[in-house]
Amino acid sequence: MSGQQRIALFIDGANLYATTKTLGFDIDYKRLLKEFQSRGTLVRAFYYTALVEDQEYSSIRPLIDWLDYNGYRVVTKPTKEFVDSTGRRKVKGNMDIELAIDALELAPYIDHMVLFSGDGDFRSLVEAMQRRGVRVSVASTVTTQPPMVADELRRQADEFLDLSQLASRIGRDPSDRPQRNPGDNHERPERSRPQPPQSGGLERRYGIRQPQDDDFEV
């Protein structure tokens, strides 16, 4: 990759989480930024996720807040509940349209798009970006069974980045995981209310540091 190229990252949050969970590592989002800043001029880093609107506290909120303060453009929308043909209630939170619109609008200003998703629905978007002269890399994995990336998406991409090979550069150090004491009860008591993580919780859970007051210049 040329050091002069203009790069934009487009992260399908739910898809990336599922992929790295299957691979058995956690993303260190600070290291992820540094990795692609070293490959060129990082124009934007988008992170897309849907949120359950009526939850008093969402476990993903600390991550979203940190990303928003630390170089990522976070795009969210509320999930929608629906009843499928079998009568089951399901939750839908697809961010494909938002990601596609942002990518197409940014196309004239970038040389390289890196898409963190294995969703085959993005194949048409990749093709549209390529027609606009943008090189597209797809980041997912084929090392799992089944692979986490759709074959048609991988074939359309100019380059495929296997996250299993990037883990050492963008993954969180396993030693940062919180230690569990034998005999700890990790079952959530009935009718208990989820509590926000305490100070330092972000570093333990996501490999990132909670921003402090002295991190910001006045």
C-alpha positions as CSV (number, residue, x, y, z in Angstrom):
1,M,0.0,0.0,0.0
2,S,1.2,3.5,-0.8
3,G,1.9,5.8,2.1
4,Q,0.3,8.6,0.2
5,Q,-3.1,6.9,-0.3
6,R,-6.2,8.3,1.4
7,I,-7.9,5.6,3.4
8,A,-11.3,5.3,5.0
9,L,-12.4,2.5,7.3
10,F,-16.0,1.3,7.3
11,I,-16.7,-1.0,10.3
12,D,-19.9,-3.1,10.4
13,G,-19.8,-3.3,14.3
14,A,-22.1,-6.4,14.8
15,N,-20.4,-8.3,12.0
16,L,-16.9,-7.5,13.2
17,Y,-17.8,-8.5,16.8
18,A,-19.2,-11.9,15.6
19,T,-16.1,-12.5,13.5
20,T,-13.5,-11.7,16.2
21,K,-15.5,-13.6,18.8
22,T,-15.4,-16.7,16.6
23,L,-11.7,-16.2,16.1
24,G,-11.2,-15.8,19.9
25,F,-9.7,-12.3,20.2
26,D,-10.9,-8.8,21.0
27,I,-10.2,-5.7,18.8
28,D,-8.0,-3.0,20.4
29,Y,-9.5,-0.1,18.6
30,K,-6.6,2.2,19.4
31,R,-4.2,-0.2,17.7
32,L,-6.6,-0.6,14.8
33,L,-6.4,3.1,14.1
34,K,-2.6,3.1,14.4
35,E,-2.3,0.2,12.0
36,F,-4.1,2.0,9.2
37,Q,-2.7,5.4,9.9
38,S,0.7,3.7,9.2
39,R,-0.5,2.6,5.8
40,G,-1.5,6.0,4.5
41,T,-3.6,9.1,5.3
42,L,-6.6,7.9,7.3
43,V,-9.4,10.2,6.2
44,R,-12.3,8.7,8.2
45,A,-13.0,5.7,10.4
46,F,-16.7,4.9,10.6
47,Y,-18.2,2.5,13.1
48,Y,-21.9,1.4,12.6
49,T,-24.1,-0.3,15.1
50,A,-27.8,-0.5,16.1
51,L,-28.9,0.2,19.6
52,V,-31.9,-1.2,21.6
53,E,-33.7,2.1,22.3
54,D,-35.6,1.1,25.5
55,Q,-32.6,-0.3,27.4
56,E,-31.8,1.8,30.4
57,Y,-28.1,0.8,30.0
58,S,-26.5,-0.8,27.0
59,S,-23.3,-2.9,27.4
60,I,-22.0,-1.5,24.1
61,R,-22.5,2.2,25.2
62,P,-19.0,2.6,26.8
63,L,-17.4,1.4,23.6
64,I,-19.4,3.7,21.5
65,D,-18.7,6.7,23.7
66,W,-14.9,5.9,23.7
67,L,-14.9,5.5,19.9
68,D,-16.7,8.8,19.5
69,Y,-14.0,10.7,21.5
70,N,-11.1,8.9,20.0
71,G,-11.0,9.3,16.2
72,Y,-14.0,7.3,15.0
73,R,-17.2,8.5,13.4
74,V,-19.9,6.5,15.2
75,V,-23.2,6.0,13.3
76,T,-26.1,4.4,15.3
77,K,-29.8,3.9,14.9
78,P,-32.5,2.2,17.1
79,T,-33.4,-1.4,16.5
80,K,-36.8,-2.4,15.4
81,E,-38.9,-5.3,16.8
82,F,-41.1,-7.4,14.5
83,V,-42.9,-10.7,14.4
84,D,-41.8,-13.2,11.8
85,S,-43.9,-15.7,9.9
86,T,-43.7,-18.2,12.7
87,G,-45.0,-15.7,15.3
88,R,-41.6,-15.2,16.9
89,R,-40.6,-11.7,18.0
90,K,-37.3,-10.7,16.5
91,V,-35.1,-7.6,16.6
92,K,-33.7,-6.0,13.4
93,G,-30.8,-3.5,13.3
94,N,-29.4,-3.5,9.8
95,M,-26.9,-0.6,9.1
96,D,-26.2,-1.5,5.5
97,I,-27.9,1.5,3.9
98,E,-26.2,4.0,6.2
99,L,-22.8,2.5,5.5
100,A,-23.3,2.4,1.7
101,I,-24.5,6.1,1.6
102,D,-21.5,7.3,3.6
103,A,-19.1,5.3,1.4
104,L,-20.5,6.6,-1.9
105,E,-20.5,10.2,-0.6
106,L,-16.8,9.8,0.4
107,A,-15.7,8.0,-2.7
108,P,-14.4,11.2,-4.5
109,Y,-12.1,12.0,-1.5
110,I,-10.5,8.6,-0.9
111,D,-8.3,6.1,-2.8
112,H,-8.8,3.1,-0.6
113,M,-11.8,1.7,1.3
114,V,-11.4,-0.9,4.0
115,L,-14.6,-2.7,4.8
116,F,-14.8,-4.7,8.0
117,S,-17.6,-7.0,7.2
118,G,-18.3,-10.4,5.6
119,D,-21.9,-9.6,4.6
120,G,-22.5,-10.6,1.0
121,D,-25.0,-7.7,0.7
122,F,-22.1,-5.3,0.4
123,R,-20.9,-6.8,-2.9
124,S,-22.8,-4.3,-5.0
125,L,-21.4,-1.4,-2.9
126,V,-17.9,-2.7,-3.4
127,E,-18.5,-2.9,-7.2
128,A,-19.9,0.7,-7.2
129,M,-16.9,2.0,-5.3
130,Q,-14.5,0.3,-7.7
131,R,-16.3,2.0,-10.6
132,R,-15.5,5.3,-9.0
133,G,-11.8,4.4,-8.9
134,V,-11.6,3.4,-5.3
135,R,-9.6,0.3,-4.3
136,V,-11.6,-1.9,-1.8
137,S,-10.2,-4.2,0.8
138,V,-12.5,-6.5,2.7
139,A,-11.5,-7.6,6.3
140,S,-13.1,-10.8,7.6
141,T,-11.9,-14.4,7.8
142,V,-12.0,-17.7,5.9
143,T,-10.2,-19.6,8.7
144,T,-13.5,-20.6,10.4
145,Q,-16.0,-23.2,9.5
146,P,-18.0,-21.9,7.9
147,P,-16.1,-18.9,6.7
148,M,-17.4,-15.6,8.1
149,V,-17.2,-13.8,4.7
150,A,-19.5,-14.4,1.8
151,D,-17.7,-15.8,-1.2
152,E,-19.2,-13.2,-3.6
153,L,-17.9,-10.4,-1.4
154,R,-14.4,-11.8,-1.2
155,R,-14.2,-12.3,-4.9
156,Q,-15.4,-8.7,-5.7
157,A,-12.8,-7.1,-3.4
158,D,-9.4,-5.9,-4.7
159,E,-7.8,-7.3,-1.6
160,F,-8.9,-9.7,1.2
161,L,-7.5,-9.1,4.7
162,D,-7.9,-12.1,7.0
163,L,-8.4,-10.9,10.5
164,S,-6.7,-14.0,11.9
165,Q,-3.5,-12.7,10.4
166,L,-4.1,-9.2,11.6
167,A,-4.8,-10.3,15.2
168,S,-1.3,-9.7,16.4
169,R,-1.4,-6.1,15.2
170,I,-5.0,-5.0,16.0
171,G,-6.0,-7.4,18.8
172,R,-6.0,-6.8,22.5
173,D,-3.3,-8.5,24.6
174,P,-4.9,-11.6,26.2
175,S,-3.1,-10.6,29.5
176,D,-5.4,-7.6,29.7
177,R,-8.4,-9.8,30.2
178,P,-9.9,-9.5,33.7
179,Q,-9.0,-12.3,36.0
180,R,-11.8,-14.4,37.5
181,N,-11.5,-16.0,40.9
182,P,-12.5,-19.6,41.4
183,G,-15.9,-19.9,42.8
184,D,-17.1,-16.5,41.6
185,N,-20.8,-16.5,40.8
186,H,-21.2,-14.9,37.3
187,E,-24.9,-15.6,37.0
188,R,-26.9,-12.4,37.0
189,P,-29.4,-12.3,39.9
190,E,-33.0,-12.2,38.9
191,R,-34.5,-8.8,38.3
192,S,-31.1,-7.2,38.7
193,R,-30.3,-4.0,36.8
194,P,-27.1,-4.0,34.6
195,Q,-24.6,-1.5,36.0
196,P,-22.2,0.6,33.9
197,P,-18.5,-0.5,34.1
198,Q,-16.4,1.2,36.7
199,S,-13.3,3.3,35.9
200,G,-10.9,1.2,34.0
201,G,-13.6,-1.1,32.8
202,L,-13.1,-0.1,29.2
203,E,-9.5,-1.1,29.2
204,R,-10.3,-4.5,30.6
205,R,-13.2,-5.2,28.3
206,Y,-12.2,-3.6,25.0
207,G,-8.4,-3.0,25.2
208,I,-9.0,0.8,25.4
209,R,-8.5,3.4,28.1
210,Q,-11.3,5.5,29.5
211,P,-10.6,9.1,28.5
212,Q,-9.6,11.3,31.4
213,D,-10.1,15.0,31.9
214,D,-6.4,15.8,31.2
215,D,-6.7,14.0,27.8
216,F,-8.5,17.1,26.4
217,E,-7.0,20.5,25.7
218,V,-9.0,23.6,26.6
